Amino acid sequence: MLQEIIKFENVSYSYPGQGALDSSKLALENIDFCVFEGEFLAVMGENGSGKSTFCKLINGIIPHHTGGFLAGTVIVDGERTDASSVPQLAVKAGMVLDDPDAQIFTSSVRDEAAFGPENLLLPPQEIQERVRQALAAVGLAGFEDRLPSTLSGGEKQRLVIASALSMKSKILVLDEPLCRLDPQGQAEVLSALMDIRKNFGITIIMTSGSKIPEYADRVCILSGGKITACEKSEKIYNDVDLLIKNGIQPPVEADLSSVFRLEDKNYFSTMKPVIEIKDFSFSYGSNLIIKDLNLTVVENDFIALTGCNGCGKTTLLKNITGLLRPSSGDIYINGKNTKELSISSISKETGFVMQNPDNQLFTSSVFNEVAFAFQNLSLSKKDIQKGVKNVLDIVGLEDPDAFPHALNRADRTKTVIACVLAQGCKIIIFDEADVGQDYLGSLRIMNIAKNLHLKGYTIIFVTHNMSLVCNYAHRLIMIDRNGIIMDKRRNEK
């Protein structure tokens, strides 16, 4: 008989400031649910559906750290979470958040993976073996002495997973752990999780917008804080209408070979180059990231930039936008060498929408965020108000008084796009702007990029989602540390 290891008994929860279990503001409502020992449960739904709240209830972050109002009981491996501390529950249920930077704080990959076992006062030899196994399981063997800050976003996510694996908890809770990984990295991590599950009987709860039916036993769909469906994964994924209704990308097969053909070099002879990268190399100290890359981006290009985690995609973008400077070689923006330009000068030519929109938002309202760029242009108050309204209309934001960090992920990204447009640049770069977005949120962001392209903007977007590449990009560029390994243009229909 299957044994219950996690049980929700009539659980409702609202965050602080949302009222004492006001039914209109509940993050979760009347959840009666159990997870069985050794099960792999996928929890899915659009942003704001309650997935992260569900996860944080399992290891006691809610309510012990967040506060708020909790009704009902959560039982984890025989213990009520409201009667146990977070450290006590952490031994039973390891947690991996969707933002790896929120969990990384030591000075080396080795120390990060060892931190949990060290706090259990395990013998040094056992700690070393746990670290070795965990790093090998996520593909970070050989990274032991690296500074976590020098890792790519995907590599950081693998490190956080390794840190959780080194604890060898009976339960592993992962909140969107695949969203920053390339397809190969996703497959490697899922394979590692399945091996650990098989060898140790671990119970896995994972939130994800990805298709994982070959791994999950059941899929639970949340909508508005309620469970709307919970069935075997095959049944859920065969119901396309159910997936779309709940903001989940239906299964698709992206056939790049049928969409893109080899680049026609003669194409450039009639187009104006807006970015020229010549013999570009970059290294962090002795760690060479990109070597001898050459690339020309022409006016009104719509480029998907792809490549495995750690190959240098974000590093390249930061060099284009002046946040980093080439170790060797040159980058020209509209004919001007970036070595001779300040970051502020480059930002007037090239806008950068980072992977995490929160890193670019710093004022108290959407209006103030966008107005900041116009104020630097010494415009009149009337012209600033007109300019803000114009760019907010372009990105589809209706409340200029909203507090940016209170917006959903898609609207926070839209705010950053509006700020970039206010700078007046005609080249817009998106660094994995789909990360952390649900299916519909990703489409909203990409449709903004598409509409800007139709208006003459040059668009470069980084993604691991091949469906977005096939549906939006006019040109596909894949890189590794030795330069460009693929450059194809969309087939003309």
Secondary structure as UniProt FT lines:
FT   STRAND          4..14
FT   TURN            16..17
FT   HELIX           23..25
FT   STRAND          28..36
FT   TURN            37..38
FT   STRAND          40..44
FT   TURN            47..48
FT   HELIX           51..58
FT   TURN            59..60
FT   HELIX           61..64
FT   TURN            65..66
FT   STRAND          69..76
FT   TURN            77..78
FT   STRAND          79..80
FT   HELIX           81..83
FT   HELIX           86..92
FT   STRAND          93..96
FT   HELIX           100..102
FT   HELIX           109..119
FT   TURN            120..121
FT   HELIX           124..137
FT   TURN            138..139
FT   TURN            141..142
FT   TURN            144..145
FT   HELIX           148..150
FT   HELIX           153..165
FT   TURN            166..168
FT   STRAND          171..175
FT   TURN            177..180
FT   HELIX           183..200
FT   STRAND          203..207
FT   TURN            213..215
FT   STRAND          218..223
FT   TURN            224..225
FT   STRAND          226..232
FT   HELIX           233..237
FT   HELIX           240..245
FT   TURN            246..247
FT   HELIX           256..259
FT   STRAND          260..262
FT   HELIX           265..270
FT   STRAND          273..284
FT   TURN            285..286
FT   STRAND          287..298
FT   TURN            299..300
FT   STRAND          302..306
FT   TURN            309..310
FT   HELIX           313..320
FT   TURN            321..322
FT   STRAND          328..333
FT   TURN            334..335
FT   STRAND          336..337
FT   HELIX           338..340
FT   HELIX           343..347
FT   TURN            348..349
FT   STRAND          350..353
FT   HELIX           357..360
FT   HELIX           366..375
FT   TURN            376..378
FT   HELIX           381..395
FT   TURN            400..401
FT   HELIX           404..406
FT   HELIX           409..422
FT   TURN            423..424
FT   STRAND          427..431
FT   TURN            433..436
FT   HELIX           439..454
FT   TURN            455..456
FT   STRAND          458..462
FT   HELIX           466..472
FT   STRAND          475..480
FT   TURN            481..482
FT   STRAND          483..490
//
